[in-house]
């Protein structure tokens, strides 16, 4: 689920900031230390969120580990709260339009938005925050760099809205069971990914319920 692994970024110099150091693989950590040494060492370790694939190696780099609050600045980067994939998720913005976006947006595919606390609505709000910025580049936690942020953000919003439209169409056709709804709205998903699709559906159902758009007779 992490594509080819977690991307770690070094920003600035004398000392540098390390973003999302990833897991505690010794070779990976040594590569970070070597690259950081060429930039004057590690001053701060920043994490976009607390998931283990981004944080397990963080306390092994000999520098303070910070998951910033919205608006905090560290080493020339400004944190922007972007809940959705995780409640505490933040992205880091540079003054010239680069966004280190963690798992809010991936370089390939679509990120996981787990159910709980109307998180899909928060996720869409977070995408809107980035759409309002003049971004030149997005550097995700997984996958390649995103060189057309505007198009990628539109793609992400449309993907979620497509699923919502398909769910609503299934409701309109009389479907009420979760199994039938999943089949109707996620019929293009490989069988091995259906558990993740079911999780995504629950997030959509929570959003629709909060908006009073969920049929009262939905069943398991």
N, CA and C of each residue as an Amber inpcrd file, in Angstrom:
protein
   660
   0.8070000  -1.2120000   0.0000000   0.0000000   0.0000000   0.0000000
   0.8470000   1.2720000   0.0000000   2.1610000   1.1380000   0.0640000
   3.0290000   2.3230000   0.0710000   3.7760000   2.4810000  -1.2500000
   3.2340000   1.8680000  -2.3310000   3.8750000   1.9130000  -3.6390000
   5.2980000   1.3650000  -3.5050000   6.3090000   2.1280000  -3.8490000
   7.6830000   1.6300000  -3.7490000   8.3340000   1.9730000  -2.4140000
   7.5570000   2.4440000  -1.4790000   8.0830000   2.8280000  -0.1720000
   7.7650000   4.2780000   0.1300000   8.2240000   4.7400000   1.2790000
   7.9700000   6.1140000   1.7060000   9.0850000   7.0320000   1.2300000
   8.7080000   8.1330000   0.6050000   9.6840000   9.1330000   0.1670000
  10.1400000   9.9820000   1.3490000  11.4380000  10.1330000   1.4770000
  12.0260000  11.0160000   2.4780000  12.6610000  12.2000000   1.7640000
  12.4250000  13.3990000   2.2870000  12.9470000  14.6130000   1.6510000
  13.8570000  15.3620000   2.6160000  14.9210000  15.9480000   2.0660000
  15.7870000  16.8470000   2.8110000  15.6210000  18.2440000   2.2220000
  15.4200000  19.2300000   3.0940000  15.1760000  20.5910000   2.6280000
  16.0920000  21.5520000   3.3760000  16.6770000  22.4820000   2.6200000
  17.5270000  23.4990000   3.2240000  18.8990000  22.9640000   3.5820000
  19.6400000  23.7850000   4.3210000  21.0120000  23.4170000   4.6840000
  21.4670000  24.2020000   5.9010000  22.5060000  23.6550000   6.5510000
  23.2050000  24.3000000   7.6710000  22.3180000  24.7080000   8.8510000
  21.5500000  23.8170000   9.4220000  21.3310000  22.4090000   9.0570000
  20.0940000  22.2620000   8.1700000  19.8670000  21.0390000   7.6990000
  18.6980000  20.7670000   6.8630000  17.5380000  20.2380000   7.7100000
  16.3790000  20.2260000   7.0870000  15.1790000  19.6100000   7.6600000
  14.9660000  18.2770000   6.9460000  14.6590000  17.2300000   7.6910000
  14.2880000  15.9370000   7.1170000  12.7760000  15.7770000   7.2360000
  12.1380000  15.4770000   6.1210000  10.6890000  15.3090000   6.0990000
  10.3600000  13.8340000   5.9050000   9.5720000  13.2760000   6.8100000
   9.0980000  11.8920000   6.7470000  10.2550000  10.9040000   6.5680000
  10.9970000  10.6250000   7.6310000  12.1590000   9.7450000   7.5140000
  11.8170000   8.2850000   7.2430000  10.5530000   7.9230000   7.3200000
  10.1720000   6.5590000   6.9630000  10.4110000   5.5660000   8.0800000
  10.6350000   4.2970000   7.6860000  10.7820000   3.2530000   8.6980000
  12.2230000   3.1990000   9.2100000  12.5030000   2.1650000  10.0080000
  13.8150000   2.0930000  10.6630000  14.7840000   1.1820000   9.9270000
  14.6430000   1.0840000   8.6220000  15.5790000   0.3060000   7.8300000
  16.9790000   0.9270000   7.9510000  17.9770000   0.1700000   8.3880000
  19.3070000   0.7410000   8.6280000  19.9250000   1.3820000   7.3930000
  19.7900000   0.7480000   6.2390000  20.3790000   1.3060000   5.0200000
  19.7220000   2.6270000   4.6530000  18.4100000   2.7040000   4.8190000
  17.6970000   3.9510000   4.5060000  18.1340000   5.0690000   5.4540000
  18.2200000   4.7510000   6.7280000  18.6300000   5.7580000   7.6980000
  20.0600000   6.2260000   7.4520000  20.9340000   5.3170000   7.0670000
  22.3060000   5.6980000   6.7800000  22.3730000   6.6030000   5.5560000
  21.5370000   6.3300000   4.5600000  21.4880000   7.1900000   3.3740000
  21.0190000   8.5950000   3.7440000  20.0450000   8.6800000   4.6690000
  19.5900000   9.9970000   5.1280000  20.7340000  10.7310000   5.8350000
  21.4200000  10.0470000   6.7180000  22.5180000  10.6880000   7.4530000
  23.6100000  11.1820000   6.5010000  23.9330000  10.3670000   5.5000000
  24.9890000  10.7550000   4.5670000  24.5780000  11.9740000   3.7540000
  23.3400000  11.9680000   3.2740000  22.8600000  13.1110000   2.4850000
  22.7630000  14.3580000   3.3560000  22.3240000  14.1850000   4.6120000
  22.2010000  15.3300000   5.5080000  23.5690000  15.9050000   5.8660000
  24.5750000  15.0510000   5.9760000  25.9150000  15.5320000   6.3090000
  26.4290000  16.5040000   5.2560000  26.0380000  16.2750000   4.0120000
  26.4450000  17.1860000   2.9370000  25.7060000  18.5160000   3.0020000
  24.6650000  18.5840000   3.8150000  23.8770000  19.8140000   3.9720000
  24.0550000  20.4290000   5.3620000  25.0790000  20.0200000   6.0610000
  25.3340000  20.6000000   7.3750000  24.6410000  19.8970000   8.5160000
  24.1840000  18.6750000   8.2860000  23.5490000  17.8980000   9.3470000
  22.0490000  18.1010000   9.4210000  21.4240000  17.3320000  10.3230000
  19.9680000  17.3850000  10.5150000  19.6460000  18.3350000  11.6520000
  18.8390000  19.3360000  11.3690000  18.4030000  20.2580000  12.4130000
  17.0990000  19.8480000  13.0480000  16.1390000  19.4410000  12.2230000
  14.8070000  19.0630000  12.6800000  14.2840000  17.9400000  11.7970000
  13.5530000  17.0240000  12.3880000  12.8340000  15.9980000  11.6430000
  11.3510000  16.3420000  11.6880000  10.7660000  16.5730000  10.5240000
   9.3440000  16.8890000  10.4300000   8.5830000  15.6860000   9.8800000
   7.4100000  15.4180000  10.4290000   6.5640000  14.3580000   9.9040000
   5.2120000  14.9370000   9.5200000   4.6720000  14.4220000   8.4280000
   3.3790000  14.9060000   7.9440000   2.2170000  14.3270000   8.7370000
   2.4140000  13.1260000   9.3030000   1.4110000  12.4920000  10.1440000
   2.0710000  11.3350000  10.8650000   1.3400000  10.7000000  11.7550000
   1.9730000   9.7690000  12.6910000   1.9800000   8.3140000  12.2360000
   1.5870000   8.0030000  11.0130000   1.5900000   6.6090000  10.5760000
   3.0110000   6.0580000  10.5550000   3.1340000   4.7830000  10.9160000
   4.4520000   4.1990000  11.1720000   5.3580000   4.1840000   9.9570000
   4.7960000   4.1030000   8.7470000   5.6630000   4.0660000   7.5630000
   6.3320000   5.4110000   7.3030000   5.9220000   6.4500000   8.0330000
   6.5430000   7.7670000   7.9060000   7.4230000   8.1210000   9.1090000
   7.2450000   7.4120000  10.2200000   7.8050000   7.9070000  11.4770000
   8.7290000   6.9670000  12.2250000   8.7490000   5.6660000  11.9050000
   9.4500000   4.7040000  12.7580000  10.9320000   5.0390000  12.9180000
  11.5390000   5.5660000  11.8640000  12.9570000   5.8930000  11.9440000
  13.2570000   7.2940000  12.4360000  12.2160000   8.0480000  12.7870000
  12.3960000   9.4760000  13.0700000  13.3070000   9.7510000  14.2550000
  13.1940000   8.9390000  15.3060000  13.9630000   9.2370000  16.5200000
  15.3790000   8.6920000  16.4750000  15.8170000   8.2020000  15.3120000
  17.1680000   7.6650000  15.1910000  18.1120000   8.5990000  14.4200000
  17.6700000   9.8260000  14.1840000  18.4850000  10.7590000  13.4090000
  19.1400000  11.8340000  14.2640000  18.9760000  11.7490000  15.5800000
  19.6880000  12.6500000  16.4780000  19.2300000  14.0880000  16.4270000
  17.9310000  14.3000000  16.1310000  17.3940000  15.6580000  16.0550000
  15.9640000  15.6460000  16.5740000  15.4540000  16.8020000  16.9860000
  14.0670000  16.8610000  17.4590000  13.0950000  16.4140000  16.3720000
  12.0700000  15.6550000  16.7770000  11.0300000  15.1810000  15.8650000
   9.7660000  15.9900000  16.1310000   9.2190000  16.5790000  15.0720000
   8.0840000  17.4880000  15.2270000   6.9810000  17.1310000  14.2350000
   5.7620000  17.0320000  14.7520000   4.5660000  17.0120000  13.9170000
   3.8770000  18.3560000  14.1740000   4.1050000  19.3410000  13.3040000
   3.7210000  20.7150000  13.6350000   2.2110000  20.9450000  13.6450000
   1.8310000  22.0110000  14.3160000   0.4630000  22.5280000  14.2510000
   0.3320000  23.4250000  13.0180000  -0.8950000  23.6910000  12.6570000
  -1.1700000  24.5520000  11.5140000  -0.4900000  25.9130000  11.6800000
   0.2310000  26.3370000  10.6570000   0.8570000  27.6520000  10.6580000
   2.2520000  27.7050000  11.2300000   2.7170000  26.6340000  11.8500000
   4.0810000  26.6360000  12.3990000   5.1110000  26.6550000  11.2680000
   6.2330000  27.3130000  11.5160000   7.3200000  27.3790000  10.5470000
   8.5640000  26.6830000  11.0930000   9.1920000  25.8890000  10.2390000
  10.4140000  25.1790000  10.6010000  11.3290000  25.1420000   9.3900000
  12.4960000  25.7150000   9.5100000  13.5020000  25.6190000   8.4600000
  13.0490000  26.1230000   7.1010000  12.2490000  27.1600000   7.0830000
  11.7620000  27.7200000   5.8200000  10.5080000  27.0530000   5.2810000
   9.9290000  26.1440000   6.0420000   8.7070000  25.4520000   5.6410000
   7.5680000  25.8560000   6.5690000   6.3790000  26.0340000   5.9880000
   5.1940000  26.3760000   6.7700000   4.2250000  25.2050000   6.7500000
   3.7800000  24.7790000   7.9220000   2.8330000  23.6730000   8.0190000
   1.4140000  24.1530000   7.7600000   0.6670000  23.3670000   7.0260000
  -0.7420000  23.6290000   6.7590000  -1.5300000  22.3940000   7.1570000
  -2.4750000  22.5380000   8.0760000  -3.2760000  21.4050000   8.5200000
  -4.1520000  20.8980000   7.3770000  -4.0470000  19.5950000   7.1000000
  -4.7890000  18.9810000   5.9990000  -5.3470000  17.6290000   6.4470000
  -6.2890000  17.6260000   7.3840000  -6.8340000  16.3490000   7.8630000
  -7.5940000  15.6110000   6.7700000  -7.7320000  14.3060000   6.9670000
  -8.4490000  13.4730000   6.0040000  -7.8660000  12.0830000   5.9920000
  -6.6800000  11.9320000   5.4640000  -5.9940000  10.6380000   5.5260000
  -5.6840000  10.2890000   6.9820000  -5.3340000  11.2890000   7.7570000
  -5.1620000  11.1780000   9.2030000  -5.6290000  12.4890000   9.8130000
  -6.1650000  12.4050000  11.0210000  -6.7370000  13.6060000  11.6430000
  -5.6970000  14.6910000  11.8560000  -4.4390000  14.2760000  12.1140000
  -3.3810000  15.2410000  12.4330000  -2.5220000  15.5960000  11.2210000
  -2.9120000  15.1790000  10.0400000  -2.0780000  15.3410000   8.8490000
  -1.8100000  16.8190000   8.5540000  -0.5520000  17.1000000   8.1980000
  -0.1720000  18.4380000   7.7270000   0.6530000  18.2770000   6.4550000
   0.6800000  19.3240000   5.6550000   1.6210000  19.4040000   4.5380000
   2.5780000  20.5490000   4.8400000   3.6870000  20.5820000   4.0990000
   4.6930000  21.6250000   4.2990000   4.8580000  22.4130000   3.0000000
   4.7690000  23.7300000   3.1160000   4.8060000  24.6220000   1.9680000
   6.0640000  25.4720000   1.9850000   6.6490000  25.6490000   0.7980000
   7.7570000  26.5860000   0.6460000   7.2220000  27.9050000   0.1070000
   8.0480000  28.9310000   0.1720000   7.6150000  30.2490000  -0.2960000
   7.4400000  30.2920000  -1.8050000   8.0740000  29.3590000  -2.5340000
   7.9850000  29.3900000  -4.0000000   7.0360000  28.3280000  -4.5750000
   6.1070000  27.8340000  -3.7570000   5.0310000  27.0130000  -4.3030000
   5.2610000  25.5190000  -4.3340000   6.2580000  25.0230000  -3.6120000
   6.4550000  23.5790000  -3.5040000   5.7120000  23.0870000  -2.2680000
   5.0170000  21.9550000  -2.4110000   4.2610000  21.3740000  -1.3100000
   4.7280000  19.9540000  -1.0600000   5.2310000  19.7010000   0.1410000
   5.5380000  18.3440000   0.5690000   4.2500000  17.7980000   1.1840000
   3.5440000  16.9560000   0.4170000   2.1290000  16.6980000   0.7180000
   1.8610000  15.3890000   1.4340000   2.8910000  14.6710000   1.8760000
   2.6390000  13.4750000   2.6540000   1.7240000  12.5080000   1.9400000
   0.7030000  12.0460000   2.6570000  -0.2570000  11.1090000   2.0770000
  -1.5730000  11.7700000   1.7020000  -1.6280000  13.0940000   1.7320000
  -2.8500000  13.7610000   1.2780000  -3.0870000  13.4620000  -0.1910000
  -2.0260000  13.5140000  -0.9840000  -2.0820000  13.2060000  -2.4120000
  -0.8810000  12.3220000  -2.7290000  -1.1110000  11.2480000  -3.4650000
  -0.0360000  10.3380000  -3.8420000   0.4050000  10.5960000  -5.2760000
   1.6300000  10.1760000  -5.5800000   2.1200000  10.3350000  -6.9400000
   1.4340000   9.4130000  -7.9220000   0.9520000   8.2680000  -7.4330000
   0.2100000   7.3120000  -8.2460000  -0.9910000   6.8310000  -7.4520000
  -2.1330000   6.7100000  -8.1080000  -3.3140000   6.1770000  -7.4440000
  -3.9520000   7.1760000  -6.5010000  -4.8380000   6.6580000  -5.6650000
  -5.6080000   7.5020000  -4.7500000  -5.2840000   7.1370000  -3.3160000
  -5.2410000   8.1140000  -2.4480000  -4.8940000   7.8720000  -1.0570000
  -6.0590000   7.2550000  -0.2980000  -5.7590000   6.6140000   0.8150000
  -6.7750000   6.0260000   1.6750000  -7.3470000   7.1100000   2.5800000
  -8.6700000   7.1890000   2.6300000  -9.3520000   8.0680000   3.5780000
 -10.2110000   7.1670000   4.4610000  -9.7170000   6.7880000   5.6290000
 -10.4590000   5.8510000   6.4670000 -11.7000000   6.4960000   7.0590000
 -12.7290000   5.7010000   7.3380000 -13.9220000   6.2620000   7.9830000
 -13.6090000   6.6800000   9.4080000 -14.4600000   7.5340000   9.9270000
 -14.2950000   7.9890000  11.3130000 -14.2490000   9.4970000  11.3880000
 -15.2280000  10.0960000  12.0600000 -15.2020000  11.5330000  12.2970000
 -15.4110000  12.3750000  11.0580000 -16.2160000  11.8870000  10.1110000
 -16.5000000  12.6640000   8.8960000 -15.2200000  13.0380000   8.1660000
 -14.2740000  12.0970000   8.0790000 -12.9500000  12.3940000   7.5550000
 -12.9450000  12.6690000   6.0610000 -13.9000000  12.1290000   5.3200000
 -13.9250000  12.3950000   3.8850000 -14.2400000  13.8620000   3.6190000
 -15.1590000  14.4160000   4.3800000 -15.4470000  15.8470000   4.2350000
 -14.2060000  16.6740000   4.5570000 -13.4840000  16.2810000   5.6000000
 -12.2460000  16.9820000   5.9500000 -11.2200000  16.8430000   4.8360000
 -11.1370000  15.6560000   4.2500000 -10.2050000  15.4110000   3.1520000
 -10.5090000  16.3260000   1.9670000 -11.7630000  16.4370000   1.5980000
 -12.1410000  17.3070000   0.4760000 -11.8510000  18.7740000   0.8020000
 -12.0840000  19.1570000   2.0520000 -11.7420000  20.5260000   2.4570000
 -10.2380000  20.7660000   2.3500000  -9.4520000  19.7520000   2.7010000
  -7.9950000  19.8810000   2.6170000  -7.5400000  20.0210000   1.1730000
  -8.1490000  19.2500000   0.2610000  -7.8260000  19.4020000  -1.1570000
  -8.1610000  20.8120000  -1.6370000  -9.2880000  21.3400000  -1.1700000
  -9.6810000  22.6990000  -1.5650000  -8.6670000  23.7350000  -1.0760000
  -8.1070000  23.5160000   0.1130000  -7.0780000  24.4300000   0.6150000
  -5.8900000  24.4870000  -0.3290000  -5.4760000  23.3250000  -0.8390000
  -4.3430000  23.3130000  -1.7560000  -4.7230000  23.8790000  -3.1170000
  -5.9660000  23.6590000  -3.5430000  -6.4040000  24.2340000  -4.8250000
  -6.3650000  25.7560000  -4.7950000  -6.5130000  26.3240000  -3.6150000
  -6.4810000  27.7790000  -3.4820000  -5.0600000  28.3330000  -3.4810000
  -4.0690000  27.4460000  -3.4330000  -2.6690000  27.8680000  -3.4460000
  -2.1170000  27.8060000  -4.8720000  -1.1270000  28.6190000  -5.1260000
  -0.4670000  28.6090000  -6.4350000   0.7240000  27.6610000  -6.3520000
   0.4470000  26.3670000  -6.4580000   1.4910000  25.3670000  -6.2920000
   2.1860000  25.0890000  -7.6200000   3.4930000  24.9550000  -7.5510000
   4.2720000  24.6300000  -8.7450000   4.6910000  23.1670000  -8.7740000
   4.7390000  22.5200000  -7.6080000   5.2050000  21.1410000  -7.5090000
   4.6710000  20.5470000  -6.2230000   4.2600000  19.2660000  -6.2980000
   3.8690000  18.5370000  -5.0970000   4.7890000  17.3230000  -4.9560000
   5.3400000  17.1610000  -3.7690000   6.2550000  16.0590000  -3.4770000
   5.5610000  15.1290000  -2.4840000   5.0100000  14.0110000  -2.9550000
   4.1870000  13.1560000  -2.1000000   4.9970000  12.2030000  -1.2420000
   4.3210000  11.6130000  -0.2640000   4.9630000  10.6310000   0.5840000
   5.2100000   9.3070000  -0.1110000   4.4870000   9.0630000  -1.2000000
   4.6450000   7.8260000  -1.9660000   4.4550000   8.1380000  -3.4400000
   5.2980000   7.5610000  -4.2730000   5.1690000   7.7650000  -5.7050000
   5.9520000   8.9650000  -6.2100000   5.9010000   9.1980000  -7.5270000
   6.7020000  10.2660000  -8.1450000   6.1660000  11.6600000  -7.8440000
   7.0130000  12.6440000  -8.0860000   6.6030000  14.0370000  -7.9400000
   5.4260000  14.3550000  -8.8580000   4.6270000  15.3120000  -8.4180000
   3.4520000  15.7440000  -9.1720000   3.7750000  17.1060000  -9.7750000
   3.9990000  17.1260000 -11.0660000   4.4470000  18.3540000 -11.7240000
   3.3090000  19.2380000 -12.1990000   2.0810000  18.7310000 -12.1710000
   0.8980000  19.5320000 -12.5070000  -0.0760000  19.4480000 -11.3370000
   0.2120000  20.1810000 -10.2510000  -0.6310000  20.0730000  -9.0590000
  -2.1050000  20.3910000  -9.3170000  -2.3630000  21.3950000 -10.1510000
  -3.7570000  21.7740000 -10.4060000  -4.5430000  20.6060000 -10.9870000
  -3.9750000  19.9370000 -11.9890000  -4.6650000  18.8170000 -12.6210000
  -4.8320000  17.6490000 -11.6490000  -3.8140000  17.3650000 -10.8590000
  -3.8910000  16.2560000  -9.9100000  -4.9580000  16.5010000  -8.8550000
  -5.0480000  17.7150000  -8.3640000  -6.0520000  18.0270000  -7.3520000
  -7.4610000  17.9230000  -7.9260000  -7.6480000  18.3880000  -9.1560000
  -8.9430000  18.2210000  -9.8190000  -9.2720000  16.7400000  -9.9580000
  -8.2890000  15.9580000 -10.3520000  -8.4740000  14.5060000 -10.4940000
  -8.9020000  13.8760000  -9.1730000  -8.2590000  14.2790000  -8.0770000
  -8.5830000  13.7110000  -6.7690000 -10.0100000  14.0470000  -6.3490000
 -10.4040000  15.2970000  -6.5340000 -11.7640000  15.6980000  -6.1690000
 -12.7830000  14.9620000  -7.0290000 -12.5460000  14.9030000  -8.3200000
 -13.4870000  14.2570000  -9.2280000 -13.6110000  12.7600000  -8.9200000
 -12.5120000  12.1240000  -8.5430000 -12.5740000  10.6980000  -8.2030000
 -13.5350000  10.4530000  -7.0470000 -13.4320000  11.2740000  -6.0010000
 -14.3340000  11.1030000  -4.8540000 -15.7750000  11.4350000  -5.2290000
 -15.9600000  12.4640000  -6.0300000 -17.3130000  12.8270000  -6.4240000
 -17.9310000  11.7760000  -7.3420000 -17.1010000  11.1380000  -8.1660000
 -17.5910000  10.0450000  -9.0100000 -18.1210000   8.9130000  -8.1520000
 -17.3770000   8.5350000  -7.1110000 -17.8500000   7.4760000  -6.2270000
 -19.1430000   7.8870000  -5.5260000 -19.2140000   9.1360000  -5.1030000
 -20.4290000   9.5980000  -4.4480000 -21.6230000   9.5410000  -5.4010000
 -21.4310000   9.9810000  -6.6340000 -22.5310000   9.9300000  -7.6080000
 -22.9830000   8.4940000  -7.8300000 -22.0340000   7.5660000  -7.8930000
 -22.3920000   6.1740000  -8.1120000 -23.1250000   5.5870000  -6.9030000
 -22.7230000   5.9800000  -5.7130000 -23.4480000   5.5520000  -4.5190000
 -24.8780000   6.0770000  -4.5220000 -25.0320000   7.3610000  -4.8240000
 -26.3660000   7.9620000  -4.8450000 -27.2380000   7.3140000  -5.9170000
 -26.6400000   6.9800000  -7.0610000 -27.3980000   6.3010000  -8.1160000
 -27.8500000   4.9210000  -7.6520000 -26.9880000   4.2330000  -6.8910000
 -27.3650000   2.9260000  -6.3550000 -28.5080000   3.0530000  -5.3520000
 -28.4620000   4.0990000  -4.5160000 -29.5880000   4.3520000  -3.6140000
 -30.8750000   4.5740000  -4.4090000 -30.7750000   5.3930000  -5.4370000
 -31.9570000   5.7270000  -6.2450000 -32.5510000   4.4920000  -6.9150000
 -31.6930000   3.5080000  -7.2230000 -32.1790000   2.2890000  -7.8680000
 -32.7440000   1.2880000  -6.8680000 -32.6740000   1.6240000  -5.5910000
 -33.2630000   0.7820000  -4.5590000 -32.2950000  -0.0490000  -3.7520000
 -30.9940000   0.0380000  -4.0550000 -30.0140000  -0.7430000  -3.2900000
 -29.9020000  -0.1800000  -1.8640000 -29.8540000  -1.0940000  -0.8890000
 -29.7330000  -0.6650000   0.4940000 -28.6790000  -1.4470000   1.2820000
 -28.2760000  -2.6020000   0.8230000 -27.2660000  -3.3660000   1.5560000
 -25.8740000  -2.8770000   1.1830000 -24.9550000  -2.9370000   2.1430000
 -23.5880000  -2.5160000   1.8820000 -22.9410000  -3.3500000   0.7830000
 -23.2140000  -4.6390000   0.7620000 -22.6290000  -5.4960000  -0.2660000
 -23.0810000  -5.0650000  -1.6530000 -24.3640000  -4.7660000  -1.7970000
 -24.8820000  -4.3550000  -3.0990000 -24.3560000  -2.9780000  -3.4930000
 -24.2410000  -2.1020000  -2.5160000 -23.7200000  -0.7640000  -2.8020000
 -22.2630000  -0.8360000  -3.2470000 -21.4850000  -1.6790000  -2.5900000
 -20.0780000  -1.8300000  -2.9670000 -19.9590000  -2.3690000  -4.3820000
 -20.7790000  -3.3390000  -4.7080000 -20.7600000  -3.9140000  -6.0540000
 -21.1400000  -2.8820000  -7.0980000 -22.1070000  -2.0390000  -6.7750000
 -22.5830000  -1.0550000  -7.7420000 -21.5990000   0.0910000  -7.9470000
 -21.0150000   0.5750000  -6.8640000 -20.2080000   1.8010000  -6.9500000
 -18.7190000   1.5450000  -7.1200000 -18.2650000   0.3340000  -6.8190000
 -16.8470000  -0.0130000  -6.9370000 -16.6690000  -1.2640000  -7.7970000
 -17.4680000  -1.3960000  -8.8540000 -17.4050000  -2.5990000  -9.6780000
 -16.1500000  -2.6590000 -10.5440000 -15.3770000  -1.5750000 -10.5760000
 -14.1510000  -1.5450000 -11.3740000 -12.9080000  -1.8670000 -10.5500000
 -13.0920000  -2.2400000  -9.2770000 -11.9700000  -2.4720000  -8.3730000
 -11.6140000  -3.9570000  -8.3570000 -10.3280000  -4.3200000  -8.4970000
  -9.9340000  -5.7300000  -8.4130000 -10.3550000  -6.3480000  -7.0840000
 -10.6490000  -7.6290000  -7.0980000 -11.1880000  -8.2850000  -5.9140000
 -10.2560000  -8.1620000  -4.7180000  -8.9430000  -8.1590000  -4.9510000
  -8.0100000  -8.0760000  -3.8340000  -8.0390000  -6.7090000  -3.1420000
  -8.5960000  -5.7110000  -3.8190000  -8.6780000  -4.3670000  -3.2410000
 -10.0560000  -4.0480000  -2.6760000 -10.9770000  -5.0050000  -2.7180000
 -12.3290000  -4.7360000  -2.2240000 -12.3630000  -4.3800000  -0.7330000
 -11.5160000  -4.9810000   0.1180000 -11.5300000  -4.5250000   1.5190000
 -11.2120000  -3.0360000   1.6580000 -10.2700000  -2.5240000   0.8650000
  -9.9670000  -1.0910000   0.9090000 -11.1270000  -0.2830000   0.3320000
 -11.7850000  -0.8210000  -0.7130000 -12.9400000  -0.1400000  -1.2840000
 -14.0780000  -0.0670000  -0.2660000 -14.2540000  -1.1370000   0.5130000
 -15.2910000  -1.1350000   1.5410000 -15.0070000  -0.0630000   2.5940000
 -13.7300000   0.1230000   2.9380000 -13.3570000   1.1800000   3.8640000
 -13.6760000   2.5540000   3.2720000 -13.3470000   2.7160000   1.9970000
 -13.6540000   3.9850000   1.3280000 -15.1500000   4.2380000   1.3080000
 -15.9400000   3.1950000   1.0730000 -17.3860000   3.3620000   1.0440000
 -17.9190000   3.8270000   2.3910000 -17.3780000   3.2650000   3.4770000
 -17.8320000   3.6920000   4.8000000 -17.5690000   5.1770000   5.0230000
 -16.4320000   5.6670000   4.5320000 -16.1430000   7.0940000   4.6620000
 -17.1700000   7.9220000   3.8840000 -17.5480000   7.4430000   2.6960000
 -18.5840000   8.1320000   1.9220000 -19.9290000   8.1000000   2.6390000
 -20.2730000   6.9570000   3.2210000 -21.5520000   6.8470000   3.9220000
 -21.5910000   7.7750000   5.1340000 -20.4630000   7.8920000   5.8530000
 -20.4070000   8.8140000   6.9860000 -20.6140000  10.2530000   6.5260000
 -19.9960000  10.6250000   5.4200000 -20.1620000  11.9800000   4.8840000
 -21.6210000  12.2280000   4.5160000 -22.2310000  11.2820000   3.8200000
 -23.6270000  11.4530000   3.4060000 -24.5650000  11.5110000   4.6090000
 -24.2560000  10.7100000   5.6370000 -25.0860000  10.7600000   6.8430000
 -24.9850000  12.1160000   7.5190000 -23.7750000  12.6600000   7.6110000
 -23.5930000  13.9780000   8.2310000 -24.3250000  15.0640000   7.4500000
 -24.4750000  14.8540000   6.1520000 -25.1650000  15.8170000   5.3010000
 -26.6590000  15.5170000   5.1710000 -27.1580000  14.5470000   5.9530000
 -28.5610000  14.1310000   5.9260000 -28.9870000  13.6810000   4.5250000
 -28.0950000  12.9580000   3.8430000 -28.3780000  12.4700000   2.4890000
 -28.3520000  10.9490000   2.4190000 -28.3350000  10.2990000   3.5770000
 -28.2630000   8.8470000   3.6250000 -29.6700000   8.2870000   3.8050000
 -30.0650000   7.2880000   3.0000000 -31.3950000   6.6890000   3.1610000
 -31.5670000   6.1150000   4.5660000 -32.7380000   6.3020000   5.1340000
 -32.9730000   5.8690000   6.5040000 -32.9990000   4.3450000   6.6430000
 -33.2360000   3.6330000   5.5300000 -33.3960000   2.1880000   5.5880000
 -32.1790000   1.4200000   5.1140000 -30.9680000   2.0470000   5.2130000
 -29.7380000   1.3540000   4.8630000 -29.5440000   0.1640000   5.8010000
 -29.1220000  -0.9860000   5.2530000 -28.9230000  -2.1710000   6.0640000
 -27.4850000  -2.6500000   5.9090000 -27.1060000  -3.5990000   6.7820000
 -25.7550000  -4.1590000   6.7020000 -25.5880000  -5.0130000   5.4620000
